[in-house]
């Protein structure tokens, strides 16, 4: 039974094999098989294929006449097509084409503006390297259609036979642009071309200008001589433009064994900067096995220059990326204005930059070393109003991918030194900055000098800044927020968008900040001299905070139209709070005189106590000696005498409104201060009230002196005093 089943299976396989051989023979070795194959092709091709006449056999050779094929992108017609090939080479993974000829070919392109724009996958053509072509010919090829909306026309006659390529009367025209190519290649080159593009926009959308090129290729196939030149005028693309570009190339590997290339560019503009001239010269010479090349690049009439040599010592023996290389490059830049355009942050860069680089190793694995040196550098930081002068910086790059930095610079009357190391392999750096009395801000709001001793370390996972900063001098006039209405701190905004920080998420810092002897702050109604120390800390991913205290050494606080003297020892308190929101513990006072029936005349200190935080300040009133009511203290501050002696409807209304601001935040107090100033005038006002006992009337009477001051000139101050309509006094003060 098993033998019978085996025989049946063997007969079945034999029948299938004979059938396949028969089908293969029918398709490949008969004219009917060719007809069937063409019919199947017309069915499966995406376009419409029509063939007028077919003769021959698929596996030996065939002829097709009156062929037409059309799809959404083109319509092609071919008068005759002949193909002869050897299918047995398929067994060796190759396609051997013995003869492929086209005659009278017409191609009409359809410019499909609705194309998806997907890029072509060149990997899909990898099978072409399996083709062995012995002879091919295209006679009377004509292409017509549109390209980017412009008419296109091309004609060609090409023959390839016995490893010789011949091109006759080949032309390509797109609108008014033309390409003419003719010549042959077998053992020697004989090729000429001419390119003329009067309107570059016909080839590249969004561009403008004219372009021409012509040249020849002659000499042996593997050591040709190339002589070419090009010229472009009024070229532009996007934000880049070139007034004129011209160049020439002479490449001779047979006789002189040299390469000469020259390129010249005039008025190159890119967005914010312009280079008046760029000139590139390259020379190469083949000396036995060695290729010696020299390069020279000049920018802006030799003000900036790069030059050097490149040597490939085994060029003739080993032309690949493992070729050894020896190179030296020299650099000298003395003009930076055109290379570094002005920005809202910096402008007017100056200096002399020199350097040298050496390249060894191989083309695939080059090894770099060298140095850069910047001397007499200068730049203006416009946003900060600072000029950084006398910049001298040296960077050395060794063969272990280490960069060592050393430098110094001046800002204002101060100076600083910079040292550091950058590890290219590890992507890490260490920088140290030490300076004395460096001017870092010089604007109307901020005038600040620093004496830093800071170290910055960074790698891909973290960045850390630590050290000390001393501020020997600062004049800070912060923005005035007195008229801004803010919600209480405990109000929660529903749906409020999250704010993002510009600080690096991996930045941490530990900085000790010390204020020197000349630090002044003007914030809202507060003007004071500051001293003290802070420790500023930031953890990775969070905002910086501070601990420590800043003390008020002297100053004044303006409240209710009067300037009060700040007591020494006031504090700005940081207990892990943000830098912009310290706690407040500040007293501002003024002296008044009063008389009592028992003690006679005495001097009383009245003032305000600031507490809370900078964002949510609170004010209260106090007196020394204690015992005065809040209303009397406020009346003394505004008028110079107690509230019982305030007369007049305007004065009473003013005092009532001012009293209503007690225990309110600083914004409301500031509004009331403005009302007082409007009522009393935008001048400096001082009052002295002397209370005396009148035995005739058996009452206490107040004798008031009012002083009004005004700054008339930078060094001239006028003070006018009048007391009870009796004494008149003028005072002139010079700073």
C-alpha positions as CSV (number, residue, x, y, z in Angstrom):
1,X,0.0,0.0,0.0
2,X,2.8,2.4,0.9
3,X,4.6,1.6,-2.4
4,X,1.4,2.4,-4.3
5,X,1.1,5.7,-2.5
6,X,4.7,6.6,-3.2
7,X,4.3,5.9,-6.9
8,X,1.2,8.0,-7.1
9,X,3.0,10.9,-5.4
10,X,6.0,10.6,-7.7
11,X,3.8,10.6,-10.8
12,X,2.0,13.7,-9.4
13,X,5.3,15.6,-8.9
14,X,6.5,14.5,-12.4
15,X,3.2,15.8,-13.9
16,X,3.6,19.2,-12.2
17,X,7.2,19.5,-13.2
18,X,6.4,18.6,-16.9
19,X,3.5,21.1,-16.8
20,X,5.8,23.8,-15.5
21,X,8.4,23.1,-18.1
22,X,5.8,23.1,-20.7
23,X,4.3,26.4,-19.5
24,X,7.8,28.0,-19.3
25,X,8.6,26.7,-22.7
26,X,5.3,28.0,-24.1
27,X,5.8,31.5,-22.5
28,X,9.5,31.9,-23.2
29,X,10.1,30.0,-26.5
30,X,7.0,30.7,-28.6
31,X,5.5,33.8,-30.2
32,X,2.1,32.9,-28.6
33,X,3.8,32.9,-25.2
34,X,5.1,36.4,-25.9
35,X,1.6,37.6,-26.8
36,X,0.2,36.1,-23.6
37,X,2.9,37.8,-21.5
38,X,2.2,41.2,-23.1
39,X,-1.5,40.8,-22.5
40,X,-0.9,40.0,-18.8
41,X,1.3,43.2,-18.6
42,X,-1.5,45.4,-20.0
43,X,-3.7,44.0,-17.3
44,X,-1.5,44.5,-14.3
45,X,0.3,47.8,-15.2
46,X,-1.3,50.9,-13.5
47,X,-1.6,52.8,-16.8
48,X,-2.9,51.9,-20.2
49,X,-0.5,50.0,-22.5
50,X,-1.1,49.4,-26.2
51,X,1.2,47.5,-28.6
52,X,0.5,47.5,-32.3
53,X,2.6,44.6,-33.3
54,X,4.9,42.1,-31.5
55,X,7.2,39.4,-32.9
56,X,9.9,37.1,-31.5
57,X,10.2,35.1,-28.3
58,X,10.4,36.3,-24.7
59,X,13.6,34.3,-23.8
60,X,15.6,34.8,-27.0
61,X,14.6,38.3,-28.3
62,X,11.7,40.2,-29.5
63,X,10.5,43.3,-31.3
64,X,7.6,45.6,-30.4
65,X,6.2,48.2,-32.8
66,X,3.9,51.2,-32.3
67,X,3.9,51.1,-28.5
68,X,2.0,53.6,-26.4
69,X,1.7,53.9,-22.6
70,X,-0.2,56.5,-20.6
71,X,-0.8,57.2,-16.9
72,X,-1.5,60.2,-14.7
73,X,2.0,61.7,-15.2
74,X,3.0,61.1,-18.8
75,X,2.1,59.8,-22.3
76,X,4.8,57.9,-24.1
77,X,5.0,56.5,-27.6
78,X,7.8,54.4,-29.1
79,X,7.9,53.5,-32.8
80,X,10.1,50.4,-32.4
81,X,11.7,48.6,-29.4
82,X,14.1,45.7,-29.7
83,X,15.4,43.6,-26.8
84,X,17.8,40.7,-26.8
85,X,18.9,39.1,-23.5
86,X,20.2,35.9,-22.0
87,X,17.7,34.5,-19.4
88,X,20.2,31.8,-18.2
89,X,22.2,34.5,-16.4
90,X,19.2,34.8,-14.0
91,X,20.6,31.6,-12.4
92,X,23.7,33.6,-11.4
93,X,21.7,36.5,-10.0
94,X,22.4,38.7,-13.0
95,X,20.5,40.2,-15.9
96,X,22.5,40.2,-19.2
97,X,21.1,42.5,-21.8
98,X,22.8,42.0,-25.1
99,X,20.9,44.7,-27.1
100,X,18.3,47.3,-26.1
101,X,17.2,49.8,-28.8
102,X,14.6,52.4,-28.9
103,X,13.7,54.4,-32.0
104,X,11.5,57.5,-32.4
105,X,10.5,58.0,-28.8
106,X,8.0,60.7,-27.8
107,X,7.3,61.5,-24.1
108,X,4.7,64.1,-23.1
109,X,4.9,65.0,-19.4
110,X,1.8,66.0,-17.4
111,X,2.6,68.5,-14.7
112,X,0.6,67.2,-11.8
113,X,0.4,70.0,-9.3
114,X,-1.7,67.9,-6.9
115,X,1.2,65.5,-6.4
116,X,1.6,64.3,-2.8
117,X,5.2,65.5,-2.8
118,X,6.5,62.2,-1.3
119,X,10.3,61.8,-1.8
120,X,11.5,59.1,-4.2
121,X,12.9,55.9,-2.6
122,X,16.3,55.4,-4.3
123,X,16.7,52.1,-2.6
124,X,14.0,50.7,-4.9
125,X,16.6,50.9,-7.7
126,X,19.2,48.8,-6.0
127,X,18.4,45.9,-8.5
128,X,19.9,48.0,-11.3
129,X,23.4,47.0,-10.2
130,X,22.6,43.4,-11.3
131,X,22.2,44.5,-14.9
132,X,25.0,43.8,-17.4
133,X,24.5,46.0,-20.5
134,X,26.4,45.2,-23.6
135,X,24.6,47.5,-26.1
136,X,21.9,50.2,-25.8
137,X,20.7,52.8,-28.2
138,X,18.1,55.6,-28.0
139,X,17.5,57.3,-31.3
140,X,15.4,60.4,-31.8
141,X,14.1,60.8,-28.2
142,X,11.9,63.9,-27.7
143,X,10.3,64.9,-24.3
144,X,7.7,67.6,-24.1
145,X,5.5,68.8,-21.2
146,X,5.6,71.2,-18.2
147,X,7.8,71.4,-15.1
148,X,6.7,73.6,-12.2
149,X,4.2,75.2,-14.6
150,X,6.9,76.0,-17.2
151,X,7.1,74.3,-20.6
152,X,9.8,71.6,-21.0
153,X,11.4,70.2,-24.1
154,X,14.2,67.8,-24.6
155,X,15.8,65.8,-27.4
156,X,18.6,63.1,-27.3
157,X,20.5,60.5,-29.3
158,X,22.5,58.2,-27.1
159,X,24.5,55.0,-28.0
160,X,26.3,52.7,-25.7
161,X,28.3,49.9,-27.3
162,X,31.6,48.1,-26.4
163,X,31.9,50.2,-23.2
164,X,31.8,53.4,-25.3
165,X,29.2,56.1,-24.6
166,X,28.2,58.5,-27.4
167,X,25.9,61.5,-26.9
168,X,24.8,63.5,-30.0
169,X,22.8,66.7,-30.1
170,X,21.3,66.2,-26.6
171,X,19.4,69.3,-25.5
172,X,17.1,70.2,-22.6
173,X,15.0,73.3,-22.4
174,X,12.8,74.4,-19.5
175,X,11.1,77.7,-20.4
176,X,14.0,79.9,-21.5
177,X,16.7,77.8,-19.7
178,X,18.8,75.4,-21.9
179,X,21.3,72.6,-21.5
180,X,23.3,71.4,-24.5
181,X,25.4,68.2,-24.1
182,X,27.5,66.4,-26.7
183,X,30.5,64.0,-26.7
184,X,31.7,60.5,-26.2
185,X,33.4,58.3,-23.7
186,X,35.3,55.1,-24.0
187,X,39.0,55.1,-23.4
188,X,39.0,58.9,-23.5
189,X,36.6,61.7,-22.7
190,X,35.3,64.1,-25.4
191,X,32.4,65.9,-23.7
192,X,31.2,69.5,-24.0
193,X,28.3,71.3,-22.2
194,X,26.7,74.7,-22.1
195,X,24.1,75.8,-19.5
196,X,22.1,79.0,-19.8
197,X,19.5,79.9,-17.2
198,X,18.2,83.5,-17.6
199,X,15.4,83.0,-15.0
200,X,16.4,80.7,-12.1
201,X,12.9,80.6,-10.8
202,X,11.9,78.3,-13.7
203,X,14.1,75.6,-12.1
204,X,14.0,76.4,-8.4
205,X,10.8,77.8,-7.0
206,X,11.2,80.8,-4.7
207,X,14.6,81.8,-6.3
208,X,15.7,84.5,-8.6
209,X,18.7,85.4,-10.8
210,X,20.6,84.3,-13.8
211,X,23.2,81.4,-14.2
212,X,25.5,80.2,-16.9
213,X,28.1,77.5,-17.2
214,X,30.2,75.8,-19.9
215,X,33.1,73.5,-20.0
216,X,34.8,70.4,-21.4
217,X,36.0,67.0,-20.2
218,X,38.8,65.4,-22.2
219,X,41.7,63.0,-21.8
220,X,41.9,59.4,-20.5
221,X,38.8,57.9,-18.9
222,X,40.4,57.5,-15.4
223,X,42.6,60.6,-15.5
224,X,40.6,63.2,-17.3
225,X,41.1,66.9,-17.7
226,X,38.1,69.1,-16.7
227,X,37.9,72.7,-17.6
228,X,34.8,74.5,-16.4
229,X,33.5,77.9,-15.4
230,X,30.3,79.3,-14.0
231,X,28.7,82.7,-13.3
232,X,25.6,83.9,-11.5
233,X,24.1,87.3,-11.1
234,X,21.5,88.8,-8.7
235,X,20.8,85.4,-7.1
236,X,18.4,85.1,-4.2
237,X,16.6,82.3,-2.3
238,X,14.6,83.0,0.8
239,X,16.6,85.4,3.0
240,X,19.9,84.8,1.2
241,X,21.1,86.8,-1.8
242,X,24.3,87.1,-3.8
243,X,25.0,90.0,-6.1
244,X,27.5,88.0,-8.2
245,X,29.2,84.7,-8.1
246,X,31.9,83.4,-10.5
247,X,34.2,80.5,-10.6
248,X,36.5,78.3,-12.6
249,X,37.8,74.8,-12.2
250,X,40.8,73.2,-14.0
251,X,41.3,69.5,-13.1
252,X,44.1,67.8,-15.0
253,X,45.2,64.3,-13.8
254,X,47.1,63.4,-17.0
255,X,49.7,66.0,-17.8
256,X,50.0,68.5,-14.9
257,X,48.4,66.3,-12.3
258,X,46.8,69.2,-10.6
259,X,43.6,70.8,-9.5
260,X,43.0,74.6,-9.6
261,X,39.7,76.0,-8.4
262,X,38.7,79.7,-7.9
263,X,35.4,80.9,-6.5
264,X,34.5,84.6,-6.0
265,X,31.3,85.9,-4.3
266,X,30.3,89.6,-4.1
267,X,27.8,91.0,-1.5
268,X,26.5,87.9,0.1
269,X,23.5,88.8,2.3
270,X,21.8,86.5,4.8
271,X,19.0,88.0,6.9
272,X,20.9,90.4,9.3
273,X,24.4,90.5,7.9
274,X,26.3,91.1,4.7
275,X,29.7,89.9,3.5
276,X,31.1,92.3,0.9
277,X,33.4,89.7,-0.7
278,X,34.3,86.0,-0.4
279,X,37.2,84.5,-2.3
280,X,38.1,80.8,-2.3
281,X,41.2,79.4,-4.0
282,X,42.1,75.7,-3.9
283,X,45.2,74.1,-5.5
284,X,45.9,70.4,-5.6
285,X,49.0,68.6,-6.9
286,X,49.7,64.9,-7.3
287,X,53.3,64.2,-6.4
288,X,53.9,60.5,-7.0
289,X,51.5,58.8,-4.5
290,X,50.9,62.0,-2.5
291,X,48.1,64.5,-3.1
292,X,49.1,68.0,-1.8
293,X,46.3,70.6,-1.6
294,X,46.4,74.2,-0.5
295,X,43.3,76.2,0.5
296,X,42.8,79.9,1.0
297,X,39.6,81.6,2.0
298,X,39.3,85.3,2.4
299,X,36.3,87.3,3.6
300,X,35.8,91.1,3.2
301,X,39.0,92.0,1.3
302,X,41.4,89.9,3.3
303,X,40.2,91.2,6.7
304,X,39.3,87.6,7.6
305,X,41.3,84.7,6.3
306,X,41.5,80.9,6.5
307,X,44.4,79.1,4.8
308,X,46.0,75.7,5.1
309,X,47.3,72.5,3.5
310,X,45.8,69.1,3.2
311,X,48.0,66.1,2.4
312,X,46.8,62.6,1.5
313,X,50.1,60.7,1.5
314,X,48.7,57.5,-0.1
315,X,46.2,59.0,-2.5
316,X,47.3,57.2,-5.6
317,X,47.4,53.8,-3.9
318,X,44.3,53.9,-1.7
319,X,41.4,56.1,-2.7
320,X,38.9,55.5,0.1
321,X,37.7,56.8,3.5
322,X,40.5,55.0,5.3
323,X,43.0,57.2,3.5
324,X,45.5,58.8,5.9
325,X,45.4,62.6,6.2
326,X,47.8,65.3,7.3
327,X,46.5,68.9,7.5
328,X,47.3,72.3,9.0
329,X,44.8,75.1,8.9
330,X,45.6,78.7,9.9
331,X,42.9,81.3,10.8
332,X,43.0,85.1,11.3
333,X,39.9,87.2,11.7
334,X,40.1,91.0,12.4
335,X,36.6,92.1,11.4
336,X,33.5,90.7,13.2
337,X,30.8,93.2,12.5
338,X,29.6,91.5,9.3
339,X,30.0,88.0,10.6
340,X,28.2,88.6,13.9
341,X,25.1,90.8,13.3
342,X,23.9,93.2,16.0
343,X,21.1,91.9,18.2
344,X,18.9,93.6,20.8
345,X,21.4,92.1,23.4
346,X,24.8,92.8,21.9
347,X,26.5,94.7,19.1
348,X,29.9,96.2,18.0
349,X,32.0,93.0,18.4
350,X,35.7,93.7,17.9
351,X,39.0,92.0,18.3
352,X,41.7,89.8,16.6
353,X,41.1,86.1,16.4
354,X,43.9,83.9,15.4
355,X,44.3,80.1,15.5
356,X,45.8,77.0,14.1
357,X,44.4,73.5,13.7
358,X,46.1,70.2,12.9
359,X,44.3,67.1,11.5
360,X,45.8,63.7,11.5
361,X,44.5,60.1,11.4
362,X,42.3,59.0,8.5
363,X,39.4,60.5,6.6
364,X,37.0,58.2,8.4
365,X,38.5,58.8,11.9
366,X,40.3,62.2,11.9
367,X,42.2,63.4,15.0
368,X,42.0,67.1,15.7
369,X,44.3,69.5,17.7
370,X,45.0,73.2,17.8
371,X,44.3,76.5,19.5
372,X,42.4,79.7,19.2
373,X,43.5,83.1,20.6
374,X,41.2,86.2,20.9
375,X,43.1,89.5,21.6
376,X,41.8,93.0,22.2
377,X,38.3,91.8,22.2
378,X,35.3,94.2,22.7
379,X,31.6,93.8,22.8
380,X,28.7,96.0,23.9
381,X,25.9,94.3,25.8
382,X,23.1,96.7,24.9
383,X,20.4,95.3,27.2
384,X,22.6,95.8,30.2
385,X,24.3,99.0,29.1
386,X,27.7,97.4,29.6
387,X,30.9,97.5,27.5
388,X,33.2,94.5,27.9
389,X,36.7,95.5,26.9
390,X,40.2,94.0,26.6
391,X,39.0,90.5,26.1
392,X,41.9,88.1,25.8
393,X,40.9,84.4,25.6
394,X,42.9,81.3,24.6
395,X,41.5,77.9,23.9
396,X,43.8,74.9,23.4
397,X,42.4,71.6,21.9
398,X,44.5,68.5,22.3
399,X,44.4,65.1,20.6
400,X,42.5,63.7,23.6
401,X,39.5,65.8,22.9
402,X,40.2,68.2,25.8
403,X,39.8,72.0,25.5
404,X,41.6,74.2,28.0
405,X,40.4,77.8,28.4
406,X,42.2,80.7,29.8
407,X,41.3,84.4,29.6
408,X,40.7,87.8,31.1
409,X,38.5,90.8,30.4
410,X,37.4,94.2,31.8
411,X,34.0,95.7,32.4
412,X,33.8,99.2,33.8
413,X,36.6,99.7,36.3
414,X,36.8,96.0,37.2
415,X,38.5,93.0,35.7
416,X,38.0,89.2,35.7
417,X,39.8,86.0,34.8
418,X,38.3,82.9,33.3
419,X,39.7,79.3,33.4
420,X,38.1,76.1,32.4
421,X,38.2,72.7,30.8
422,X,35.9,71.0,28.3
423,X,35.9,67.3,27.7
424,X,34.4,66.7,24.3
425,X,34.3,62.9,24.8
426,X,32.4,63.1,28.0
427,X,30.4,66.2,27.0
428,X,31.4,67.9,30.3
429,X,32.9,71.2,31.3
430,X,34.3,73.0,34.3
431,X,34.5,76.9,34.3
432,X,35.8,79.2,37.0
433,X,35.2,83.0,37.0
434,X,37.0,85.3,39.4
435,X,36.6,89.0,39.2
436,X,36.7,92.3,41.1
437,X,34.3,95.2,40.9
438,X,32.9,94.0,37.5
439,X,30.2,96.2,36.0
440,X,27.4,93.9,35.0
441,X,24.6,96.5,34.6
442,X,24.5,100.2,33.8
443,X,20.9,101.1,33.0
444,X,18.4,103.6,34.3
445,X,17.0,101.0,36.7
446,X,20.1,98.9,37.5
447,X,23.7,99.9,38.1
448,X,25.5,96.9,39.6
449,X,29.1,95.9,40.1
450,X,30.0,92.4,41.1
451,X,33.1,90.6,42.5
452,X,32.4,87.0,41.6
453,X,34.2,83.7,42.5
454,X,32.1,81.2,40.7
455,X,32.6,77.6,39.4
456,X,30.3,76.0,36.9
457,X,30.3,72.3,36.3
458,X,28.1,70.6,33.7
459,X,27.6,67.2,32.1
460,X,24.6,65.7,30.2
461,X,22.8,64.8,33.5
462,X,23.4,67.9,35.7
463,X,24.6,71.5,35.8
464,X,25.9,73.0,39.1
465,X,26.9,76.5,40.0
466,X,28.6,77.3,43.3
467,X,30.8,80.0,44.8
468,X,30.7,83.5,46.3
469,X,29.5,86.9,44.9
470,X,30.2,90.2,46.5
471,X,28.3,93.3,45.4
472,X,30.5,96.3,46.3
473,X,28.2,98.8,44.5
474,X,24.6,98.8,43.3
475,X,22.0,101.4,42.6
476,X,18.7,99.6,41.9
477,X,15.5,101.5,41.1
478,X,12.9,98.7,40.8
479,X,9.7,99.2,38.8
480,X,6.9,100.9,40.6
481,X,3.9,98.7,41.4
482,X,2.0,101.0,43.7
483,X,-0.9,101.5,41.2
484,X,-1.3,97.8,40.5
485,X,-4.3,96.1,42.1
486,X,-3.5,92.5,43.2
487,X,-5.6,89.8,44.6
488,X,-4.8,88.4,48.1
489,X,-2.3,85.6,48.3
490,X,-4.9,83.0,49.4
491,X,-7.1,83.5,46.2
492,X,-6.9,80.5,43.9
493,X,-7.4,81.0,40.2
494,X,-9.3,78.1,38.6
495,X,-8.1,77.2,35.1
496,X,-5.0,79.4,35.4
497,X,-2.5,78.3,32.7
498,X,0.7,76.9,34.1
499,X,3.8,79.0,33.7
500,X,7.0,77.6,32.5
501,X,10.5,78.5,33.6
502,X,13.4,79.4,31.3
503,X,15.9,77.9,33.8
504,X,17.5,74.6,32.9
505,X,15.7,71.8,34.5
506,X,18.9,70.1,35.7
507,X,20.5,73.3,37.2
508,X,21.4,73.4,40.8
509,X,23.3,76.1,42.7
510,X,24.8,77.1,46.0
511,X,25.9,80.8,46.1
512,X,26.9,82.9,49.0
513,X,25.9,86.6,48.4
514,X,27.5,89.4,50.3
515,X,26.5,93.1,50.0
516,X,29.2,95.7,50.2
517,X,29.2,99.2,51.6
518,X,27.6,101.0,48.7
519,X,24.4,99.2,47.8
520,X,21.2,101.2,47.4
521,X,17.6,100.1,46.7
522,X,14.6,102.2,45.6
523,X,11.4,100.1,45.5
524,X,8.0,101.7,45.4
525,X,8.0,104.2,48.4
526,X,11.1,102.8,49.9
527,X,14.6,104.1,49.5
528,X,17.4,102.6,51.5
529,X,21.0,101.5,51.8
530,X,21.4,97.8,52.3
531,X,23.9,95.4,53.8
532,X,23.9,91.7,54.7
533,X,24.5,88.2,53.5
534,X,22.4,85.6,51.7
535,X,22.8,82.0,50.8
536,X,21.1,81.3,47.5
537,X,20.1,77.7,46.8
538,X,18.5,76.0,43.9
539,X,17.7,72.3,43.5
540,X,17.5,70.8,40.1
541,X,14.0,71.3,38.6
542,X,13.0,74.1,41.0
543,X,13.2,77.8,41.4
544,X,16.0,79.4,43.5
545,X,15.4,80.4,47.1
546,X,17.4,82.2,49.8
547,X,18.2,82.2,53.5
548,X,19.7,85.1,55.5
549,X,19.1,88.7,56.1
550,X,19.6,92.1,54.4
551,X,19.7,95.1,56.7
552,X,18.6,98.7,56.1
553,X,21.6,100.9,57.1
554,X,19.9,104.2,56.3
555,X,17.2,105.5,54.0
556,X,13.6,106.8,53.9
557,X,10.1,105.7,53.3
558,X,7.4,108.0,51.9
559,X,4.0,107.7,53.4
560,X,1.0,110.0,53.4
561,X,2.8,112.7,51.5
562,X,5.8,112.8,53.9
563,X,9.3,111.3,53.8
564,X,10.0,109.3,56.9
565,X,13.5,108.3,58.0
566,X,14.2,104.5,58.1
567,X,15.6,103.3,61.4
568,X,18.9,101.5,61.2
569,X,18.5,97.8,61.7
570,X,15.5,97.2,59.5
571,X,15.6,93.8,57.9
572,X,14.7,92.0,54.7
573,X,14.3,88.4,56.0
574,X,14.8,85.3,53.9
575,X,13.8,82.0,55.4
576,X,13.9,79.8,52.3
577,X,11.7,82.3,50.4
578,X,12.0,83.4,46.8
579,X,14.5,86.1,46.1
580,X,11.8,88.6,45.0
581,X,9.6,88.1,48.1
582,X,11.5,88.6,51.4
583,X,9.9,89.2,54.8
584,X,9.8,92.8,56.0
585,X,10.7,94.2,59.4
586,X,11.3,97.9,58.8
587,X,10.5,101.1,60.8
588,X,10.4,104.6,59.3
589,X,10.0,107.6,61.7
590,X,9.9,111.3,62.0
591,X,10.2,113.7,65.0
592,X,7.5,116.1,66.2
593,X,7.2,118.3,69.3
594,X,4.3,118.5,71.6
595,X,3.6,120.3,74.9
596,X,1.8,119.0,77.9
597,X,0.5,120.8,81.0
598,X,2.8,118.8,83.3
599,X,6.0,118.3,81.3
600,X,6.0,121.2,79.0
601,X,7.5,120.7,75.5
602,X,8.8,117.3,74.6
603,X,10.0,115.5,71.4
604,X,8.0,112.5,70.2
605,X,9.0,109.9,67.6
606,X,6.1,108.8,65.4
607,X,6.4,106.4,62.4
608,X,5.3,103.4,60.5
609,X,6.1,99.7,60.9
610,X,6.4,97.6,57.7
611,X,5.8,93.9,58.0
612,X,4.5,91.1,55.9
613,X,6.3,90.3,52.7
614,X,7.4,92.3,49.7
615,X,4.5,90.9,47.7
616,X,2.0,91.4,50.5
617,X,3.3,94.3,52.8
618,X,1.3,95.5,55.8
619,X,1.7,98.8,57.7
620,X,1.0,99.9,61.2
621,X,1.7,103.1,63.2
622,X,3.6,103.5,66.5
623,X,5.0,106.3,68.7
624,X,7.8,106.6,71.2
625,X,7.1,107.3,74.0
626,X,4.0,105.1,73.6
627,X,0.5,106.4,74.5
628,X,-0.6,108.2,71.3
629,X,-3.6,107.0,69.5
630,X,-3.4,105.7,66.0
631,X,-5.3,108.8,64.9
632,X,-3.0,111.2,66.6
633,X,0.1,109.4,65.2
634,X,-1.3,109.7,61.7
635,X,-2.3,113.4,62.2
636,X,1.2,114.1,63.5
637,X,2.7,112.5,60.4
638,X,0.5,114.4,58.0
639,X,-0.1,117.8,59.7
640,X,2.4,118.0,62.5
641,X,-0.2,118.3,65.3
642,X,-2.8,116.0,66.9
643,X,-6.1,115.2,65.3
644,X,-8.0,117.3,67.8
645,X,-6.6,120.4,66.3
646,X,-7.3,119.5,62.7
647,X,-9.6,122.1,61.2
648,X,-11.3,122.6,57.8
649,X,-13.5,120.2,55.9
650,X,-10.7,119.2,53.5
651,X,-8.2,118.4,56.2
652,X,-10.8,116.4,58.2
653,X,-11.8,114.4,55.1
654,X,-8.2,113.8,54.3
655,X,-7.4,112.6,57.8
656,X,-10.5,110.3,57.8
657,X,-9.5,108.8,54.5
658,X,-5.9,108.2,55.7
659,X,-7.1,106.6,58.9
660,X,-9.1,104.1,56.8
661,X,-5.9,102.8,55.3
662,X,-4.5,101.7,58.7
663,X,-3.8,98.0,58.8
664,X,-4.2,97.7,55.0
665,X,-1.5,96.5,52.6
666,X,1.1,98.7,51.0
667,X,-0.8,99.2,47.8
668,X,-3.7,100.9,49.5
669,X,-1.3,103.0,51.6
670,X,0.5,104.1,48.5
671,X,-2.8,105.2,46.9
672,X,-3.6,107.3,50.0
673,X,-0.1,108.8,49.8
674,X,-0.8,109.9,46.3
675,X,-4.0,111.7,47.5
676,X,-2.1,113.5,50.2
677,X,0.6,114.6,47.7
678,X,-2.1,115.8,45.3
679,X,-3.7,117.8,48.1
680,X,-0.5,119.2,49.6
681,X,1.5,119.5,46.3
682,X,4.3,117.5,44.8
683,X,7.0,119.0,47.0
684,X,8.9,117.9,50.1
685,X,6.8,119.0,53.1
686,X,7.9,119.1,56.7
687,X,6.0,120.3,59.8
688,X,7.0,121.1,63.4
689,X,4.3,121.7,66.0
690,X,5.2,123.2,69.3
691,X,2.4,123.0,71.9
692,X,2.4,125.6,74.7
693,X,0.0,126.3,77.6
694,X,-1.8,129.6,77.5
695,X,-2.6,130.6,81.2
696,X,-5.1,133.3,80.0
697,X,-7.3,130.9,78.1
698,X,-6.4,127.9,80.3
699,X,-5.8,125.9,77.1
700,X,-3.0,124.2,75.2
701,X,-2.3,126.0,71.9
702,X,-0.2,124.7,68.9
703,X,2.3,126.8,67.2
704,X,3.1,125.2,63.8
705,X,6.0,125.7,61.4
706,X,5.5,124.5,57.9
707,X,8.5,123.8,55.6
708,X,8.2,123.4,51.8
709,X,11.2,122.2,49.8
710,X,11.8,121.9,46.1
711,X,14.9,120.7,44.1
712,X,15.4,123.5,41.5
713,X,18.6,122.2,39.9
714,X,21.0,119.3,40.4
715,X,23.0,121.2,43.1
716,X,20.4,123.8,44.2
717,X,17.6,123.2,46.8
718,X,15.1,125.9,47.9
719,X,13.5,125.6,51.4
720,X,10.7,128.0,52.4
721,X,9.6,128.1,56.1
722,X,6.7,130.1,57.6
723,X,5.4,130.0,61.2
724,X,2.0,131.4,62.3
725,X,2.2,134.1,59.7
726,X,5.0,135.8,61.6
727,X,8.4,134.4,60.6
728,X,9.4,134.1,56.9
729,X,12.7,132.4,56.1
730,X,14.4,131.2,52.8
731,X,17.1,128.7,52.8
732,X,19.4,127.6,49.9
733,X,21.3,124.3,50.1
734,X,24.0,123.0,47.9
735,X,24.9,119.4,47.6
